[in-house]
Structure formats: C-alpha cells, structure tokens
Amino acid sequence: MPAPLILTCGEPAGIGPELAPQALAAGVPLVWMGDPRHLPAGTRWIEIASPGDAVPEGTLPVLRHDFAAPAVPGRPDPANAAGVVEVIARAARLAMSGAAGGICTLPISKQALKEGAGFPFPGHTEYLADLGGGAKVAMMLASTTVDPPCRVVPATIHIPLDRVPAALTPAVLEDAIRITHAALIRDFGIPAPRIAVAGLNPHAGEGGTMGRQEVDWIAPLLDRLRGEGMALSGPLPADTMFHAPARARYDAAVCAYHDQGLIPIKTLDFAGGVNVTLGLPFVRTSPDHGTAFDIAGQGRADPSSTLAALRMAWNMACAREAA
C-alpha cells in the first residue's frame, strides 16, 4: 500500500482551511500540511512527525508548518505567501522520497504569491514541474461522476486565444500526446490507451477550407505516432467529441487549447472534476476550483472536488505501486 497522501493547505485566506477537516470523508490515508492556526474552530487535529504516524479515527493528522501570520478569510496576507510556497515544496520532497504516496494541492492565489513572495511561476503546475527536476508535464482535467469518463488534456493552456495557432507547434502537440499516453498507462492502469486528438479549427479544418493546420501537419503527426503503435483518432472536430457515445471510443482527449477541453468537462462534471498534473515523478491532483475568497470562512465550500481529487490521487498512487 502506498504511503498516505499529503493535502497541502493552499491559500489560508481562501476556502482551503475549511475543506481540510472535510477531506477525511474521502476515505483514503492522508495528512494535512499547514499551520493549524488556520483550521476552522472545532477541528479535531493532531500533530504528527511523519505521514505514516497513527492517529485516532476521525482526527485530522497535521504535518505542522508555521506561517508568519494568522489567516483572515477573504483577505490574503502577503506575509503568508512564502509559507504557501514552502508547503508545496516540502510536500513535493516528501512525495519524491516515497514518504508520501502523492500530493493533493488545495487552491492558491497566484496574485497573492506574486505580491508576497515574488512567485515566478504561472501556477502550481509549472512550480511542481520545476520541483520535479524540470519534467515535461501536461494538465489533465478528469471527471469522476460521468460515464463514460471525460478526460481532457489541453496542449496549450493559459495563453490568449490569438496566440494559440503559433503556440500549437508539432513538438508541443506531440509532447502532450506522449505525456498523456504514458500517464494513462502508469497512473490510470490502461495498458493500451485510446487517445482522441481535436483539430485546431472548426470542423477540424474542413479539408483545408477552414484552416490548414490539420492537413499540413496535425494529420501527418498522428500518422507517424500511429506507426509507433499508438491508438490515436483525429484530428477530430471538437464539437462532436464529447457526447457520451463519442467519449466511449477513447480514454482521453488531447485538445488544442484551454477552453476547447475545459468547457465540456466543466459542463459535464463541474463539481466532480479533478486537475491532474501528468508527467511528474510523483502523483499530484487538485480540486478543479479556486480560492473562492467571496465565501471563505462561511462554511459554504463544497468539498466534492477535493474528495474526488484525493480519491483519484490515491488510485493513481496505487496504480504506480502496482506497476
């Protein structure tokens, strides 16, 4: 059995602290890493020295990491930014050492980290890739409550739409496909993955009348990778890829840009979607929502995505151990 997961605290002024005690409902071995001063009043917690330490049932195990200041819901404090960054790095080190089975990260505020700690990364994913030795990574959003499942990997992510055609190069798309293929085998236990690849243009270019990328290089790239034995379909029109009969024909979809993949999964499984970083030397998942400063501290945070993320991380850790 893998070592317990680490649930990182995320931004302490967001909804992360109130999600922490609710995380026990996931029913998987876990510990929370952060400053216990930030937990909601009445939380049953106990400080532990390492992730495997035994704790009473119904008690949140805490790997203590003291922050510079208390937390005020909805009001991020720049003094706490360094602590947020340190927790992520500490959790990643424990996961890479095998002391933790993987990590599930509660949401951070990128603006707060930049203003308070000079955080140079666009977000969790890029920072974790750096911590993992510069690994090539991809972002997957995976459903947990729909059948057939919806798993999407955008080849380009947080860039303006008018930059996508230049950013979507053959090398970028090939990396996304290869990372997805390897992760479906290693992390999801799918021995022969089927991957659908969306075209960039409407109707996948309509034979070149609505764009040339599909004809000029996407189709040839897919043909080359099929020659290596990959089961790939595409380039496909994105608007016909996500209804249930279409999803039954593949295990994951690689999309050209952010909204092409994220709109369908968030429509199909908004509360149960999980963010997974593929390609890391350790397991990492995250709930598919932000810090929700507007409702922080009000007890209104929905734990569904956090519970789903923890269960998925545990299943992935088990798959890696069994491989």
JOSULNOR-V697418 format. One record per pair of residues at least 24 apart in sequence whose C-alpha atoms are under 8 Angstrom apart, sorted by sequence separation. I is the first residue (numbers start at 1). J is the second residue. If there is no record, write none. Layout:
# JOSULNOR-V697418
i->I j->J
i->I j->J
This chain:
# JOSULNOR-V697418
i->4 j->28
i->5 j->29
i->6 j->30
i->7 j->31
i->8 j->32
i->9 j->33
i->84 j->108
i->285 j->309
i->286 j->310
i->4 j->29
i->5 j->30
i->6 j->31
i->7 j->32
i->8 j->33
i->9 j->34
i->285 j->310
i->3 j->29
i->4 j->30
i->5 j->31
i->6 j->32
i->7 j->33
i->8 j->34
i->12 j->38
i->36 j->62
i->4 j->31
i->6 j->33
i->153 j->180
i->285 j->312
i->32 j->60
i->34 j->62
i->36 j->64
i->85 j->113
i->285 j->313
i->31 j->60
i->32 j->61
i->33 j->62
i->34 j->63
i->35 j->64
i->84 j->113
i->284 j->313
i->31 j->61
i->32 j->62
i->33 j->63
i->34 j->64
i->35 j->65
i->36 j->66
i->283 j->313
i->30 j->61
i->31 j->62
i->32 j->63
i->33 j->64
i->34 j->65
i->35 j->66
i->81 j->112
i->82 j->113
i->204 j->235
i->274 j->305
i->31 j->63
i->33 j->65
i->34 j->66
i->35 j->67
i->38 j->70
i->81 j->113
i->204 j->236
i->272 j->304
i->273 j->305
i->274 j->306
i->34 j->67
i->37 j->70
i->38 j->71
i->203 j->236
i->204 j->237
i->271 j->304
i->272 j->305
i->283 j->316
i->24 j->58
i->37 j->71
i->78 j->112
i->82 j->116
i->203 j->237
i->204 j->238
i->271 j->305
i->274 j->308
i->275 j->309
i->283 j->317
i->77 j->112
i->78 j->113
i->81 j->116
i->82 j->117
i->165 j->200
i->197 j->232
i->199 j->234
i->202 j->237
i->203 j->238
i->273 j->308
i->274 j->309
i->24 j->60
i->76 j->112
i->80 j->116
i->81 j->117
i->92 j->128
i->194 j->230
i->195 j->231
i->196 j->232
i->197 j->233
i->198 j->234
i->199 j->235
i->201 j->237
i->202 j->238
i->203 j->239
i->272 j->308
i->273 j->309
i->78 j->115
i->79 j->116
i->193 j->230
i->194 j->231
i->195 j->232
i->196 j->233
i->197 j->234
i->198 j->235
i->199 j->236
i->78 j->116
i->138 j->176
i->193 j->231
i->194 j->232
i->195 j->233
i->196 j->234
i->197 j->235
i->198 j->236
i->199 j->237
i->274 j->312
i->21 j->60
i->77 j->116
i->78 j->117
i->89 j->128
i->92 j->131
i->136 j->175
i->137 j->176
i->192 j->231
i->194 j->233
i->196 j->235
i->197 j->236
i->198 j->237
i->199 j->238
i->20 j->60
i->92 j->132
i->196 j->236
i->198 j->238
i->138 j->179
i->89 j->131
i->137 j->179
i->138 j->180
i->136 j->179
i->198 j->241
i->6 j->51
i->5 j->51
i->4 j->51
i->52 j->99
i->170 j->217
i->174 j->221
i->3 j->51
i->4 j->52
i->51 j->99
i->170 j->218
i->3 j->52
i->50 j->99
i->51 j->100
i->170 j->221
i->34 j->87
i->33 j->87
i->196 j->250
i->194 j->249
i->195 j->250
i->196 j->251
i->198 j->253
i->200 j->255
i->194 j->250
i->195 j->251
i->196 j->252
i->197 j->253
i->198 j->254
i->199 j->255
i->200 j->256
i->193 j->250
i->194 j->251
i->195 j->252
i->196 j->253
i->197 j->254
i->198 j->255
i->199 j->256
i->200 j->257
i->13 j->71
i->15 j->73
i->33 j->91
i->193 j->251
i->194 j->252
i->195 j->253
i->196 j->254
i->197 j->255
i->198 j->256
i->12 j->71
i->13 j->72
i->14 j->73
i->195 j->254
i->12 j->72
i->13 j->73
i->14 j->74
i->12 j->73
i->13 j->74
i->13 j->75
i->14 j->76
i->13 j->76
i->12 j->76
i->13 j->77
i->11 j->76
i->184 j->251
i->12 j->80
i->11 j->81
i->180 j->252
i->11 j->84
i->10 j->84
i->180 j->254
i->9 j->84
i->177 j->254
i->9 j->87
i->176 j->254
i->8 j->87
i->8 j->88
i->8 j->91
i->173 j->256
i->6 j->91
i->168 j->256
i->16 j->106
i->16 j->107
i->150 j->242
i->164 j->256
i->14 j->107
i->164 j->257
i->6 j->100
i->3 j->98
i->4 j->99
i->5 j->100
i->6 j->101
i->8 j->103
i->10 j->105
i->11 j->106
i->183 j->278
i->3 j->99
i->4 j->100
i->5 j->101
i->6 j->102
i->7 j->103
i->8 j->104
i->9 j->105
i->10 j->106
i->11 j->107
i->148 j->244
i->161 j->257
i->183 j->279
i->3 j->100
i->4 j->101
i->5 j->102
i->6 j->103
i->7 j->104
i->8 j->105
i->9 j->106
i->10 j->107
i->11 j->108
i->147 j->244
i->150 j->247
i->182 j->279
i->2 j->100
i->3 j->101
i->4 j->102
i->5 j->103
i->6 j->104
i->7 j->105
i->8 j->106
i->10 j->108
i->11 j->109
i->149 j->247
i->180 j->278
i->2 j->101
i->5 j->104
i->7 j->106
i->148 j->247
i->149 j->248
i->153 j->252
i->155 j->254
i->179 j->278
i->148 j->248
i->151 j->251
i->152 j->252
i->153 j->253
i->154 j->254
i->155 j->255
i->156 j->256
i->157 j->257
i->158 j->258
i->179 j->279
i->150 j->251
i->151 j->252
i->152 j->253
i->153 j->254
i->154 j->255
i->155 j->256
i->156 j->257
i->157 j->258
i->149 j->251
i->150 j->252
i->151 j->253
i->152 j->254
i->153 j->255
i->154 j->256
i->155 j->257
i->156 j->258
i->152 j->255
i->154 j->257
i->155 j->258
i->154 j->258
i->154 j->260
i->154 j->261
i->153 j->261
i->152 j->261
i->152 j->262
i->152 j->265
i->151 j->265
i->150 j->265
i->141 j->262
i->143 j->265
i->146 j->268
i->142 j->265
i->146 j->269
i->141 j->265
i->145 j->269
i->143 j->268
i->144 j->269
i->143 j->269
i->145 j->272
i->188 j->315
i->144 j->272
i->187 j->315
i->188 j->316
i->143 j->272
i->144 j->273
i->187 j->316
i->143 j->273
i->144 j->274
i->187 j->317
i->189 j->319
i->142 j->273
i->143 j->274
i->188 j->319
i->141 j->273
i->142 j->274
i->187 j->319
i->141 j->274
i->142 j->275
i->186 j->319
i->187 j->320
i->141 j->275
i->142 j->276
i->186 j->320
i->140 j->275
i->141 j->276
i->139 j->275
i->140 j->276
i->139 j->276
i->140 j->277
i->186 j->323
i->139 j->277
i->140 j->278
i->138 j->277
i->139 j->278
i->137 j->277
i->138 j->278
i->137 j->278
i->138 j->279
i->137 j->279
i->136 j->279
i->137 j->280
i->135 j->279
i->136 j->280
i->135 j->280
i->135 j->281
i->141 j->288
i->132 j->280
i->132 j->281
i->132 j->282
i->129 j->280
i->125 j->277
i->128 j->280
i->144 j->308
i->103 j->282
i->105 j->284
i->107 j->286
i->102 j->282
i->103 j->283
i->104 j->284
i->105 j->285
i->106 j->286
i->107 j->287
i->101 j->282
i->102 j->283
i->103 j->284
i->104 j->285
i->105 j->286
i->106 j->287
i->109 j->290
i->101 j->283
i->102 j->284
i->103 j->285
i->104 j->286
i->105 j->287
i->107 j->289
i->108 j->290
i->109 j->291
i->104 j->287
i->107 j->290
i->108 j->291
i->107 j->291
i->96 j->281
i->96 j->282
i->95 j->282
i->95 j->283
i->92 j->282
i->106 j->306
i->104 j->309
i->104 j->310
i->104 j->313
i->103 j->313
i->102 j->313
i->102 j->314
i->101 j->314
i->102 j->317
i->101 j->317
i->74 j->292
i->75 j->293
i->74 j->293
i->73 j->293
i->74 j->294
i->74 j->295
i->74 j->296
i->73 j->296
i->74 j->297
i->73 j->297
i->40 j->297
i->16 j->291
i->15 j->291
i->14 j->291
i->15 j->292
i->13 j->291
i->14 j->292
i->15 j->293
i->14 j->293
i->18 j->297
i->11 j->291
i->13 j->293
i->15 j->295
i->23 j->303
i->15 j->296
i->18 j->299
i->22 j->303
i->26 j->307
i->14 j->296
i->15 j->297
i->19 j->301
i->25 j->307
i->26 j->308
i->28 j->310
i->13 j->296
i->14 j->297
i->18 j->301
i->19 j->302
i->23 j->306
i->28 j->311
i->19 j->303
i->23 j->307
i->26 j->310
i->27 j->311
i->26 j->311
i->15 j->301
i->28 j->314
i->19 j->306
i->23 j->310
i->5 j->310
i->5 j->313
i->5 j->314
i->2 j->317
i->2 j->318
i->1 j->318
i->2 j->321
i->1 j->321
